[in-house]
Amino acid sequence: MSHFKAVLFDLDGTLLDTLDDLADSMNRVLTLMKFPLHPAAAYKYFVGDGMEELARRVLPETARDNQNIQRCIDNMKQEYGEHWADRSKPYAGIREMLNSLQKEGIRLVILSNKPDNFTKATVGHFFGKDMFEFVAGARPEIKKKPDPAGAISIAGKIGLNPSQFLYLGDTATDMNTAVRAGMFPLGALWGFRTADELRESGARGLLETPGEILNYL
């Protein structure tokens, strides 16, 4: 029997394909602020480290002062708050994977660098209230990933040791978080980043499809 009792998931790029809504929303913000836009594919490397980093990355280097960054964040919260569900959807095979894990008695949690209110709203909309035991996004009192504090805190809240978790994510940030938290890092190849990035950041397994996670149980 596997000693893994739970799976901690990243959200964007792992469970949900949110790239188009993130890109569309931020490009509307950039239009409002009269800055150049970016192709949707570029957002694969802009997102993943929180709203502040997203704002910093999309702004021209000469415009990354605190005032512009804060204005970008405020506008993005409004735009994304109105459009986060326009085109976002679970990746193929995600629902089936989650149902299979539940049937195996595996406990399911989410940790995202997306703001906590957006994280909870998104998860509730796409997956309902009963799929995940604990859902957390970015909060002022917990440092963002790759700091391991959030992951370790979740493990404590549900009464498990971090070593009993598989951690499934799609970026270097996720793999670094898993390693530092003492969880088993798995890379989602259908997400926003490359296999090389995931391996170099500590992934101990790479999944081509969601159902492959069952091989680790």
C-alpha positions as CSV (number, residue, x, y, z in Angstrom):
1,M,0.0,0.0,0.0
2,S,1.2,3.5,-0.8
3,H,1.9,5.8,2.2
4,F,0.3,8.7,0.4
5,K,-2.9,9.8,2.0
6,A,-3.6,13.1,0.3
7,V,-3.0,15.1,-2.8
8,L,-2.3,18.9,-2.8
9,F,-3.1,20.5,-6.1
10,D,-2.1,23.8,-7.7
11,L,-5.1,25.3,-9.4
12,D,-4.3,27.4,-12.6
13,G,-2.5,25.2,-15.1
14,T,-3.0,22.1,-13.1
15,L,-6.7,21.6,-12.5
16,L,-8.1,24.4,-14.6
17,D,-7.1,25.9,-17.9
18,T,-7.5,29.6,-17.0
19,L,-5.0,31.1,-19.3
20,D,-7.4,32.8,-21.8
21,D,-9.4,34.5,-19.0
22,L,-6.2,35.7,-17.3
23,A,-4.7,36.9,-20.5
24,D,-7.9,38.6,-21.8
25,S,-8.5,40.3,-18.5
26,M,-5.0,41.6,-18.1
27,N,-4.8,42.8,-21.7
28,R,-7.9,44.8,-21.1
29,V,-6.2,46.4,-18.1
30,L,-3.1,47.1,-20.2
31,T,-5.3,48.7,-22.9
32,L,-6.9,50.9,-20.2
33,M,-3.5,51.9,-18.9
34,K,-2.2,52.5,-22.5
35,F,0.6,49.9,-22.4
36,P,1.4,47.2,-25.0
37,L,-0.5,44.0,-24.9
38,H,0.9,40.4,-24.8
39,P,-0.1,37.2,-26.7
40,A,-1.9,34.7,-24.6
41,A,1.0,32.2,-24.7
42,A,3.2,34.7,-23.0
43,Y,1.0,34.5,-19.9
44,K,2.1,31.0,-19.3
45,Y,5.3,32.6,-17.9
46,F,3.7,35.7,-16.4
47,V,1.3,33.8,-14.1
48,G,1.9,31.5,-11.1
49,D,3.5,33.7,-8.5
50,G,0.7,35.9,-7.5
51,M,-1.1,39.1,-8.7
52,E,1.7,41.5,-7.8
53,E,4.3,39.5,-9.8
54,L,1.8,39.2,-12.7
55,A,1.4,43.0,-12.8
56,R,5.1,43.5,-12.6
57,R,5.8,41.1,-15.5
58,V,3.2,42.5,-17.9
59,L,4.2,46.1,-17.5
60,P,7.1,47.6,-19.5
61,E,10.3,47.7,-17.6
62,T,10.3,51.5,-17.6
63,A,6.8,51.5,-16.0
64,R,7.3,49.1,-13.1
65,D,7.0,51.7,-10.3
66,N,4.8,51.0,-7.3
67,Q,2.0,53.3,-8.5
68,N,1.7,51.5,-11.8
69,I,1.9,48.1,-10.2
70,Q,-0.8,48.9,-7.7
71,R,-3.0,50.4,-10.4
72,C,-2.6,47.3,-12.5
73,I,-3.4,45.1,-9.6
74,D,-6.6,47.0,-8.7
75,N,-7.8,47.1,-12.3
76,M,-7.0,43.4,-12.8
77,K,-9.0,42.5,-9.7
78,Q,-12.0,44.3,-11.1
79,E,-11.6,42.9,-14.7
80,Y,-10.9,39.3,-13.6
81,G,-13.6,39.5,-11.0
82,E,-16.1,40.0,-13.9
83,H,-14.6,37.5,-16.4
84,W,-12.8,34.7,-14.5
85,A,-15.4,32.1,-15.8
86,D,-15.7,33.3,-19.4
87,R,-13.5,30.6,-21.0
88,S,-11.9,28.8,-18.1
89,K,-12.6,25.1,-17.7
90,P,-11.1,21.9,-16.2
91,Y,-8.5,20.1,-18.3
92,A,-9.6,16.9,-19.9
93,G,-9.6,14.0,-17.5
94,I,-9.5,16.2,-14.3
95,R,-13.0,15.4,-13.1
96,E,-12.4,11.7,-13.7
97,M,-9.1,11.8,-11.8
98,L,-10.7,13.6,-8.8
99,N,-13.6,11.1,-8.6
100,S,-11.2,8.2,-8.7
101,L,-9.0,9.7,-6.0
102,Q,-12.1,10.2,-3.8
103,K,-13.2,6.6,-4.3
104,E,-9.7,5.5,-3.1
105,G,-10.2,7.5,0.1
106,I,-7.5,10.1,-0.9
107,R,-7.9,13.5,0.8
108,L,-7.9,16.4,-1.7
109,V,-6.7,20.0,-1.0
110,I,-5.8,23.0,-3.1
111,L,-3.1,25.7,-2.6
112,S,-2.9,28.5,-5.1
113,N,-1.1,31.8,-5.5
114,K,-4.3,33.3,-7.0
115,P,-6.0,35.6,-4.4
116,D,-7.9,33.6,-1.9
117,N,-11.4,35.0,-2.8
118,F,-10.8,34.1,-6.5
119,T,-9.5,30.7,-5.6
120,K,-12.5,29.8,-3.5
121,A,-15.0,31.2,-6.0
122,T,-13.3,29.4,-8.9
123,V,-13.1,26.0,-7.1
124,G,-16.7,26.3,-5.9
125,H,-18.0,27.1,-9.4
126,F,-16.2,24.3,-11.3
127,F,-16.0,21.6,-8.6
128,G,-18.7,22.3,-6.0
129,K,-18.2,22.4,-2.3
130,D,-17.6,18.8,-1.5
131,M,-14.7,17.7,-3.7
132,F,-11.9,19.3,-1.7
133,E,-11.3,19.2,2.0
134,F,-9.4,22.4,2.1
135,V,-9.0,25.2,-0.4
136,A,-6.6,28.2,0.1
137,G,-5.3,31.0,-2.1
138,A,-3.0,33.9,-1.4
139,R,-3.6,35.6,1.9
140,P,-1.6,38.3,3.7
141,E,-0.9,36.1,6.7
142,I,0.7,33.3,4.7
143,K,3.7,33.7,2.4
144,K,3.1,32.8,-1.2
145,K,4.5,29.7,-2.9
146,P,7.4,28.7,-3.3
147,D,7.5,29.4,0.5
148,P,6.4,26.1,2.0
149,A,4.4,27.7,4.8
150,G,1.0,27.4,3.1
151,A,1.5,23.7,2.2
152,I,2.8,22.8,5.6
153,S,-0.1,24.7,7.2
154,I,-2.7,22.7,5.2
155,A,-1.1,19.4,6.1
156,G,-1.4,20.4,9.8
157,K,-5.0,21.5,9.4
158,I,-6.1,18.1,8.1
159,G,-3.8,16.2,10.5
160,L,-1.3,14.6,8.1
161,N,2.5,14.7,7.8
162,P,3.7,16.5,4.7
163,S,5.5,13.3,3.6
164,Q,2.0,11.7,3.2
165,F,1.2,14.2,0.3
166,L,1.5,14.0,-3.4
167,Y,1.8,17.5,-4.7
168,L,0.7,18.1,-8.3
169,G,1.6,21.3,-10.0
170,D,2.7,22.7,-13.4
171,T,5.5,25.2,-12.6
172,A,8.9,25.5,-11.0
173,T,7.1,27.4,-8.2
174,D,5.0,24.3,-7.4
175,M,7.9,21.9,-7.6
176,N,10.0,24.1,-5.3
177,T,7.2,24.4,-2.9
178,A,6.7,20.6,-2.7
179,V,10.4,20.0,-2.2
180,R,10.7,22.6,0.6
181,A,7.5,21.3,2.3
182,G,8.6,17.7,2.2
183,M,5.9,16.6,-0.2
184,F,6.3,14.3,-3.3
185,P,6.5,16.6,-6.3
186,L,4.6,15.6,-9.5
187,G,4.6,17.8,-12.7
188,A,1.6,18.3,-14.8
189,L,2.7,18.3,-18.4
190,W,-0.6,19.6,-19.7
191,G,-0.1,22.9,-17.8
192,F,1.7,26.2,-18.4
193,R,5.4,25.1,-18.3
194,T,7.8,22.6,-19.8
195,A,9.1,19.2,-18.7
196,D,12.6,20.5,-18.4
197,E,11.5,23.3,-16.0
198,L,9.6,20.8,-13.9
199,R,12.5,18.3,-13.7
200,E,15.1,21.0,-13.0
201,S,12.9,22.2,-10.1
202,G,12.6,18.9,-8.4
203,A,9.8,16.9,-10.0
204,R,10.1,13.3,-9.1
205,G,7.5,12.3,-11.7
206,L,5.9,13.8,-14.8
207,L,2.3,13.1,-15.7
208,E,1.1,13.3,-19.3
209,T,-2.5,12.8,-18.4
210,P,-4.3,13.4,-15.0
211,G,-5.2,9.7,-14.5
212,E,-1.6,8.8,-14.3
213,I,-1.5,10.1,-10.7
214,L,-3.2,6.8,-9.7
215,N,0.0,5.0,-10.5
216,Y,1.6,6.6,-7.4
217,L,-1.1,5.2,-5.2
